[in-house]
Amino acid sequence: MTHMHVAGSIHADAAAGAPHWLRLPADVNALVPRLWSSTASRGADGVLQVGGMSVTEAVARVGTPVYLVDEVDLRERARAFAEAFDGWRIYYAGKSFLCTAVARWVAEEGLGVDVCTGGELAVALRAGVEPRLIGLHGNNKSLAELEAALDAGVGRIIVDSTDEIARLEELTRERGVVARVMVRVTTGIEAHTHEYIATAHEDQKFGFSIASGQALEALLRCHRAEGLHLLGIHSHIGSQIFDTQGFEMAARRILTLHAAVRDATGVELPEMDLGGGFGIAYTTVDSPSTPAELAGSLRSIVEHECRALGLTVPDLSIEPGRAISGPSTMAVYEVGTVKGVRLDGGAERLYVAVDGGMSDNIRPALYAAEYSATVANRASAAEPRLSRVVGKHCEGGDILVRDEFLPGDVAPGDLVAVPASGAYSRSMASNYNHVPRPPVVGVRDGRLQTLVRRETLDDLLALDVG
């Protein structure tokens, strides 16, 4: 089994038509379970269902486009990480998708929340997440964000530069408080993912380099600072990662750094965070590991390295985000136009234009992320046709699903559902072309709950004060 990872070919091979990994389905109506949330299925009438409600009923009530969140599935995924990594601290990476309800759900399942900005911190606090279970990330935290974190009493601040360490030293001195900090390091590991979301190689903005000695200097400075309580080392090697090889190499370098701190200070750091970035299935060729499989591998890696270095196994933490929020949500659109385009070599592709686009999912345009899709409002007996789901924006790169087989009779008025849309779609959404952002609606036991309401034209105009 191969993995698509996040980076596909920006331009499909027109001569071949479909990319090499896309297979003609035996049944164009069939759902591949690993792409969808746990309660998603087709009813006897062929209509897609989720959370005990048909997609057609949900759309009749809330319109399109819409993100439908399977609450049961999201909770199950959060719980699966908590159970598999028993004894570790699990921080839900709020950057993947965060709203008050989701922050509350993951907290109720025993997870902390990792935030990257003052805005995300405000949402987590509003949701009632215990401050001690909140971690604050960010490579350029403002004074206001650091002040908010200190005033709230967050459990840890992951420091990312010497400037930030200096700011925290001054702020803690002024306030008479102690900040609990971890130091983010770059391990030099090249994760197999897209350049834009690989975060552990040397030439990028995050963290302190281990190879250059900056990481050890930062750790020793935090250890000596009166207003800082150094918890340990934080690493994040990238996103949409399917194997644990990169984590093994990162853990070896991080724990070697732990040993260097011990040798310099006589103190073993109590904590270590291996970050997140665990991959999910966006297409039929993706086969992500389960939380139990990840936990087994990562435990073995850390225990082995600690034995080799004579270290006590530190308190460990990870930060899954996409692996929890991603598969729990589908995006649903209404088809507006269908256009057949002749390709070189005689093949044809259907361009299926829907009422959303790159404003509600920028990832395909940003780094050629691959997605899947299905017609959601009915079953079809038509032959599969190579299709491309595109949006309504004034960009040639406004593509939601680059390559998929949809039924040849797909038509205006049909509903198209895109699975695995929960991570980074709404979080990175914009108002490009002055299109209001879609709502986020939870579905459970046949009931809908609006989590984030649909934006309106009045919302857009209210911001335009000129």
For each residue, the residues with C-beta under 8 A, 3 or more apart:
1: 285 287
2: 21 285
3: 242 279 285 286 287
4: 8 21 282 283 285 286 370
5: 192 193 194 240 242 279
6: 193 194 197 239 240 363 367 368 369 370
7: 193 194 195 367 368 369
8: 4 19 368 369 370 402
9: 12 13 19 368
10: 368
11: 14
12: 9 16 17 18 19 402 403
13: 9 16 17 19
14: 11 17 343 344 345
15: 343 344 345
16: 12 13 19 20 345
17: 12 13 14 343 345 347 349 386
18: 12 22 24 386 403 405
19: 8 9 12 13 16 22 403
20: 16
21: 2 4 283 285
22: 18 19 283 284 403 404 405
23: 284
24: 18 384 405
25: 28 30 384 405
26: 30
27: 30
28: 25 380 382 383 384 405 406 407
29: 42 46 374 375 379 380 407
30: 25 26 27
31: 35 36 40 41 42 48 374
32: 35 36 281 284 372
33: 36
34: 281 286 287 288 327
35: 31 32 281 282 283 284 327 372 419 420
36: 31 32 33 40 327 330 419
37: 40 50 70 72 73 74 327 328 329 330 419
38: 70 72 73 76
39: 49 50 51 52 70 72 73
40: 31 36 37 48 49 50 70 330 419
41: 31 48 49
42: 29 31 46 47 48 49 379
43: 46 47 48 49 54
44:
45: 378 379
46: 29 42 43 378 379 380
47: 42 43 54 55 56 376 377 378
48: 31 40 41 42 43 54 55 374 376 377 415 417
49: 39 40 41 42 43 52 53 54 55
50: 37 39 40 53 55 58 68 70 330 443
51: 39 68 70 71 72 442 443 444 445 446 447
52: 39 49 443 444 445 446 447
53: 49 50 57 58 443 446 447 448
54: 43 47 48 49 57 58
55: 47 48 49 50 58 59 68 332 376 377 415 417
56: 47 59 60 376 377 415
57: 53 54 60 61
58: 50 53 54 55 61 62 66 68 332 441 443 448
59: 55 56 62 63 64 66 332 334 415
60: 56 57
61: 57 58 448
62: 58 59 66 439 441 448 450 454
63: 59 66 454
64: 59 332 333 334 354 355 356 415 438
65: 331 332 333 334 354 355 356 360 438
66: 58 59 62 63 331 332 438 439 440 441 454
67: 329 330 331 332 360 421 422 425 426 438 439 440 441
68: 50 51 55 58 329 330 331 332 441 443
69: 74 102 328 329 422 440 441 442 443 451
70: 37 38 39 40 50 51 73 74 328 329 330 443 444
71: 51 74 75 105 328 442 443 444 449
72: 37 38 39 51 75 76 444
73: 37 38 39 70 76 77 327 328
74: 37 69 70 71 77 78 102 105 106 324 325 328 329 422
75: 71 72 78 79 105 108 109
76: 38 72 73 79 80
77: 73 74 80 81 291 323 324 327 328
78: 74 75 81 82 90 92 105 106 109 110 111 324
79: 75 76 82 83 109 110
80: 76 77 83 84 290 291 292
81: 77 78 84 85 90 111 291 318 320 323 324
82: 78 79 85 86 90 109 110 111
83: 79 80 86 291
84: 80 81 290 291 292 294 295
85: 81 82 88 90 291 295 316 318
86: 82 83
87: 316
88: 85 295 315 316 317 318
89: 112 133 315 316 317
90: 78 81 82 85 110 111 112 317 318 319 320
91: 111 112 113 114 133 135 273 317 318 319
92: 78 103 106 111 112 113 114 319 320 321 324
93: 96 114 276 319 320 321 322
94: 97 98 103 113 114 115 116 120 123 124 321
95: 98 114 115 116 120 321 424 427
96: 93 321 322 324 325 326 422 423 424 427
97: 94 102 321 325 329 422 423 424 425 426 427 440
98: 94 95 102 103 113 115 120 123 124 427
99: 102 103 123 440 451 452
100: 103 104 123 126 127 451
101: 104 105 127 442 449 451
102: 69 74 97 98 99 105 106 325 451
103: 92 94 98 99 100 106 107 113 123 124 126 127 129
104: 100 101 107 108 127 128 129
105: 71 74 75 78 101 102 108 109
106: 74 78 92 102 103 109 111 113 324
107: 103 104 110 111 112 113 127 128 129 130 133
108: 75 104 105
109: 75 78 79 82 105 106
110: 78 79 82 90 107
111: 78 81 82 90 91 92 106 107 133
112: 89 90 91 92 107 129 130 133 134 135 155
113: 91 92 94 98 103 106 107 124 127 129 133 134 135
114: 91 92 93 94 95 134 135 137 319 321
115: 94 95 98 120 121 123 124 134 135 136 137
116: 94 95 120 136 137 138
117: 120 121 138 145
118: 121 122 142 144 145 148
119: 122 123
120: 94 95 98 115 116 117 123 124
121: 115 117 118 124 125 134 136 145 148 149 152 154
122: 118 119 125 126 148
123: 94 98 99 100 103 115 119 120 126 127
124: 94 98 103 113 115 120 121 127 129 134
125: 121 122 128 129 131 134 152
126: 100 103 122 123
127: 100 101 103 104 107 113 123 124
128: 104 107 125
129: 103 104 107 112 113 124 125 133 134
130: 107 112 133 134
131: 125 134 152 153 154 155
132: 153 154 155
133: 89 91 107 111 112 113 129 130 155
134: 112 113 114 115 121 124 125 129 130 131 152 154 155
135: 91 112 113 114 115 154 155 156 157 158 182 319
136: 115 116 121 141 145 149 154 156 157 158
137: 114 115 116 158 160 184
138: 116 117 141 145 158 160
139: 160 161 205 206 207
140: 160 161
141: 136 138 145 146 149 157 160 164 167
142: 118 145 146
143: 146 147 167 171
144: 118 147 148
145: 117 118 121 136 138 141 142 148 149
146: 141 142 143 149 150 157 164 167 168 171
147: 143 144 150 151 171
148: 118 121 122 144 145 151 152
149: 121 136 141 145 146 152 154 157 179
150: 146 147 153 154 171 172 175 177 179
151: 147 148
152: 121 125 131 134 148 149
153: 131 132 150
154: 121 131 132 134 135 136 149 150 157 180
155: 112 131 132 133 134 135 180
156: 135 136 180 181 182 231
157: 135 136 141 146 149 154 168 179 180 181 182
158: 135 136 137 138 181 182 183 184 234 273
159: 164 165 168 181 182 183 184 218 222
160: 137 138 139 140 141 164 184 206 207 208
161: 139 140 164 165 208
162: 165 166 218 221
163: 166 167
164: 141 146 159 160 161 167 168
165: 159 161 162 168 169 218 221 222 225 228
166: 162 163 169 170
167: 141 143 146 163 164 170 171
168: 146 157 159 164 165 171 172 179 181 225 227 228
169: 165 166 172 173 225 226 227 228
170: 166 167 173 174
171: 143 146 147 150 167 168 174 175 179 227
172: 150 168 169 175 176 177 178 179 226 227 228
173: 169 170 176 226 227
174: 170 171
175: 150 171 172
176: 172 173
177: 150 172 227
178: 172 227 228 229
179: 149 150 157 168 171 172 227 228 229
180: 154 155 156 157 229 231
181: 156 157 158 159 168 222 228 229 230 231
182: 135 156 157 158 159 230 231 232 233 234 271 273
183: 158 159 208 215 218 219 222 230 232 233 234
184: 137 158 159 160 206 207 208 234 235 236
185: 207 208 209 210 215 233 234 235 254 257
186: 199 200 201 202 204 206 207 208 209 210 215 235
187: 200 210 235 237 249 250 253 254
188: 200 201 202 209 210 211 253
189: 200 201 237 246 249 250 253
190: 198 200 201 246
191: 198 199 200 237 238 241 246 277
192: 5 241 242 243 246
193: 5 6 7 197 198 238 239 240 241 277
194: 5 6 7 197 198 240 367 368
195: 7 198 367
196: 366 367
197: 6 193 194 238 239 240 277 367
198: 190 191 193 194 195 201 204 237 238 239
199: 186 191 204 206 207 236 237 238 239
200: 186 187 188 189 190 191 207 235 236 237 238 246 250
201: 186 188 189 190 198 204
202: 186 188 209 211 212
203:
204: 186 198 199 201
205: 139
206: 139 160 184 186 199 236
207: 139 160 184 185 186 199 200 215 234 235
208: 160 161 183 184 185 186 214 215 217 218
209: 185 186 188 202 212 213 214 215
210: 185 186 187 188 214 215 216 253 254 257
211: 188 202
212: 202 209 215
213: 209 216 217
214: 208 209 210 217 218
215: 183 185 186 207 208 209 210 212 218 219 233 257
216: 210 213 219 220 257 260 261 264
217: 208 213 214 220 221
218: 159 162 165 183 208 214 215 221 222
219: 183 215 216 222 223 230 233 257 261 269
220: 216 217 223 224 261 264 265
221: 162 165 217 218 224 225
222: 159 165 181 183 218 219 225 228 230
223: 219 220 230 261 265 267
224: 220 221
225: 165 168 169 221 222 228
226: 169 172 173
227: 168 169 171 172 173 177 178 179
228: 165 168 169 172 178 179 181 222 225
229: 178 179 180 181
230: 181 182 183 219 222 223 269
231: 156 180 181 182 269 270 271
232: 182 183 258 269 270 271 272 273 314 315
233: 182 183 185 215 219 254 257 258 269 271 272 273
234: 158 182 183 184 185 207 272 273 275
235: 184 185 186 187 200 207 250 254 273 274 275
236: 184 199 200 206 275 276 277 319
237: 187 189 191 198 199 200 241 246 247 250 275 277
238: 191 193 197 198 199 200 241 246 277
239: 6 193 197 198 199 276 277 279 322
240: 5 6 193 194 197 277 279 280 322
241: 191 192 193 237 238 246 247 277 278 279
242: 3 5 192 279 286 287 288 289
243: 192 246 289
244: 247 248 289 294 297 298 301
245: 248 249
246: 189 190 191 192 200 237 238 241 243 249 250
247: 237 241 244 250 251 274 297 298 301
248: 244 245 251 252 297 301
249: 187 189 245 246 252 253
250: 187 189 200 235 237 246 247 253 254 274
251: 247 248 254 255 274 298 301 302 305
252: 248 249 255 256 305
253: 187 188 189 210 249 250 256 257
254: 185 187 210 233 235 250 251 257 258 272 274
255: 251 252 258 259 272 302 305 306 309 311
256: 252 253 259 260 309
257: 185 210 215 216 219 233 253 254 260 261
258: 232 233 254 255 261 262 268 269 272 309 311 314
259: 255 256 262 263 309 310 311
260: 216 256 257 263 264
261: 216 219 220 223 257 258 264 265 267 268 269
262: 258 259 265 266 267 268 269 311
263: 259 260
264: 216 220 260 261
265: 220 223 261 262
266: 262
267: 223 261 262
268: 258 261 262 311 312 314
269: 219 230 231 232 233 258 261 262 272 314
270: 231 232 314 315
271: 182 231 232 233 314 315 316 317
272: 232 233 234 254 255 258 269 302 314 315 316 317
273: 91 158 182 232 233 234 235 316 317 318 319
274: 235 247 250 251 254 298 302 316 317 318
275: 234 235 236 237 318 319
276: 93 236 239 318 319 320 321 322 323
277: 191 193 197 236 237 238 239 240 241 322
278: 241 288 289 294 320 322 323
279: 3 5 239 240 241 242 286 288 289 322 323
280: 240 286 288 322 323 326 327 420 423
281: 32 34 35 284 286 287 288 327 420
282: 4 35 286 369 370 371 372 420
283: 4 21 22 35 286 370 371 372
284: 22 23 32 35 281 372
285: 1 2 3 4 21
286: 3 4 34 242 279 280 281 282 283
287: 1 3 34 242 281
288: 34 242 278 279 280 281 323
289: 242 243 244 278 279 293 294 297
290: 80 84 293 294
291: 77 80 81 83 84 85 294 295 320 323
292: 80 84 295 296
293: 289 290 296 297
294: 84 244 278 289 290 291 297 298
295: 84 85 88 291 292 298 299
296: 292 293 299 300
297: 244 247 248 289 293 294 300 301
298: 244 247 251 274 294 295 301 302 316 318
299: 295 296 302 303
300: 296 297 303 304
301: 244 247 248 251 297 298 304 305
302: 251 255 272 274 298 299 305 306 313 316
303: 299 300 306 307 313
304: 300 301 307 308
305: 251 252 255 301 302 308 309 311
306: 255 302 303 309 310 311 312 313 314
307: 303 304 310
308: 304 305
309: 255 256 258 259 305 306
310: 259 306 307
311: 255 258 259 262 268 305 306 314
312: 268 306
313: 302 303 306 316
314: 232 258 268 269 270 271 272 306 311
315: 88 89 232 270 271 272
316: 85 87 88 89 271 272 273 274 298 302 313
317: 88 89 90 91 271 272 273 274
318: 81 85 88 90 91 273 274 275 276 298
319: 90 91 92 93 114 135 236 273 275 276
320: 81 90 92 93 276 278 291 323 324
321: 92 93 94 95 96 97 114 276 324 325 423
322: 93 96 239 240 276 277 278 279 280 325 326 423 424
323: 77 81 276 278 279 280 288 291 320 326 327
324: 74 77 78 81 92 96 106 320 321 328
325: 74 96 97 102 321 322 328 329 422 423
326: 96 280 322 323 329 420 421 422 423
327: 34 35 36 37 73 77 280 281 323 419 420 422
328: 37 69 70 71 73 74 77 324 325 422
329: 37 67 68 69 70 74 97 325 326 420 421 422 423 425 440
330: 36 37 40 50 67 68 70 417 418 419 420 421
331: 65 66 67 68 356 360 361 400 417 418 421 425 438
332: 55 58 59 64 65 66 67 68 376 415 416 417 418
333: 64 65 354 355 356 389 400 415 416 417 418
334: 59 64 65 354 355 413 414 415 416
335: 338 352 353 354 410 411 412 413 414 415 416
336: 353 354 355 392 412
337: 351 352 353 412
338: 335 350 351 352 353 410 411 412
339: 350 351 353
340: 348 349 350 351
341: 348 349 350 351
342: 346 347 348
343: 14 15 17 346 347 348 349
344: 14 15 347
345: 14 15 16 17
346: 342 343
347: 17 342 343 344 386
348: 340 341 342 343 385 386
349: 17 340 341 343 385 386 387 388
350: 338 339 340 341 385 386 387 388 406 408 410
351: 337 338 339 340 341 387 388 390
352: 335 337 338 387 388 389 390 406 410 416
353: 335 336 337 338 339 390 391 392
354: 64 65 333 334 335 336 357 389 390 391 392 400 416
355: 64 65 333 334 336 392
356: 64 65 331 333 359 360 361 391 392 400 435 438
357: 354 360 361 390 391 392 393 398 400 435
358: 361 362 364 365 391 393 395 397 398 399 400 432
359: 356 362 391 393 429 430 431 432 433 435 437
360: 65 67 331 356 357 391 425 426 429 437 438
361: 331 356 357 358 364 371 400 418 421 425 428 429
362: 358 359 365 366 428 429 430
363: 6 366 367 369 424 425 428
364: 358 361 368 369 370 371 397 399 400 401 402
365: 358 362 395 397 398 399
366: 196 362 363 369 428
367: 6 7 194 195 196 197 363
368: 6 7 8 9 10 194 364 402
369: 6 7 8 282 363 364 366
370: 4 6 8 282 283 364 401 402 403
371: 282 283 361 364 400 401 402 404 418 419 420 421
372: 32 35 282 283 284 401 404 418 419 420
373: 387 389 400 401 404 406 416 417 418 419
374: 29 31 48 406 416 417 419
375: 29 378 380 406 407 410 414 415 416 417
376: 47 48 55 56 332 414 415 416 417
377: 47 48 55 56 414 415
378: 45 46 47 375 414
379: 29 42 45 46
380: 28 29 46 375 407 409 410
381: 407
382: 28 385 407 408 409
383: 28 407 408
384: 24 25 28 405 406 407 408
385: 348 349 350 382 405 406 407 408 410
386: 17 18 347 348 349 350 403 404 405
387: 349 350 351 352 373 401 403 404 405 406 410
388: 349 350 351 352 399 401 402 403 404
389: 333 352 354 373 399 400 401 404 406 416 418
390: 351 352 353 354 357 398 399 400
391: 353 354 356 357 358 359 360 398 399 400
392: 336 353 354 355 356 357 398 433 435
393: 357 358 359 398 432 433 435
394: 398 433
395: 358 365 398
396:
397: 358 364 365
398: 357 358 365 390 391 392 393 394 395
399: 358 364 365 388 389 390 391 402
400: 331 333 354 356 357 358 361 364 371 373 389 390 391 418
401: 364 370 371 372 373 387 388 389 404 418
402: 8 12 364 368 370 371 388 399
403: 12 18 19 22 370 386 387 388
404: 22 371 372 373 386 387 388 389 401
405: 18 22 24 25 28 384 385 386 387
406: 28 350 352 373 374 375 384 385 387 389 410 416
407: 28 29 375 380 381 382 383 384 385 410
408: 350 382 383 384 385
409: 380 382
410: 335 338 350 352 375 380 385 387 406 407 414 416
411: 335 338 414
412: 335 336 337 338
413: 334 335
414: 334 335 375 376 377 378 410 411
415: 48 55 56 59 64 332 333 334 335 375 376 377
416: 332 333 334 335 352 354 373 374 375 376 389 406 410
417: 48 55 330 331 332 333 373 374 375 376
418: 330 331 332 333 361 371 372 373 389 400 401 421
419: 35 36 37 40 327 330 371 372 373 374
420: 35 280 281 282 326 327 329 330 371 372 423
421: 67 326 329 330 331 361 371 418 425
422: 67 69 74 96 97 325 326 327 328 329 425 426
423: 96 97 280 321 322 325 326 329 420 427
424: 95 96 97 322 363 427 428
425: 67 97 329 331 360 361 363 421 422 428 429
426: 67 97 360 422 429 437 438 440 452
427: 95 96 97 98 423 424
428: 361 362 363 366 424 425
429: 359 360 361 362 425 426 437 438
430: 359 362 437
431: 359 434 435 436 437 455 460
432: 358 359 393 435
433: 359 392 393 394
434: 431 457 460
435: 356 357 359 392 393 431 432
436: 431 454 455 456 457 459 460
437: 359 360 426 429 430 431 454 455
438: 64 65 66 67 331 356 360 426 429 454 455
439: 62 66 67 450 451 452 453 454
440: 66 67 69 97 99 329 426 450 451 452
441: 58 62 66 67 68 69 448 449 450 451
442: 51 69 71 101 448 449 450 451
443: 50 51 52 53 58 68 69 70 71 447 448 449
444: 51 52 70 71 72 447 449
445: 51 52
446: 51 52 53
447: 51 52 53 443 444
448: 53 58 61 62 441 442 443
449: 71 101 441 442 443 444
450: 62 439 440 441 442 453
451: 69 99 100 101 102 439 440 441 442
452: 99 426 439 440
453: 439 450
454: 62 63 66 436 437 438 439
455: 431 436 437 438 459 460
456: 436 459 460
457: 434 436 460 461
458: 461 462
459: 436 455 456 462 463
460: 431 434 436 455 456 457 463 464
461: 457 458 464
462: 458 459
463: 459 460
464: 460 461
465:
466:
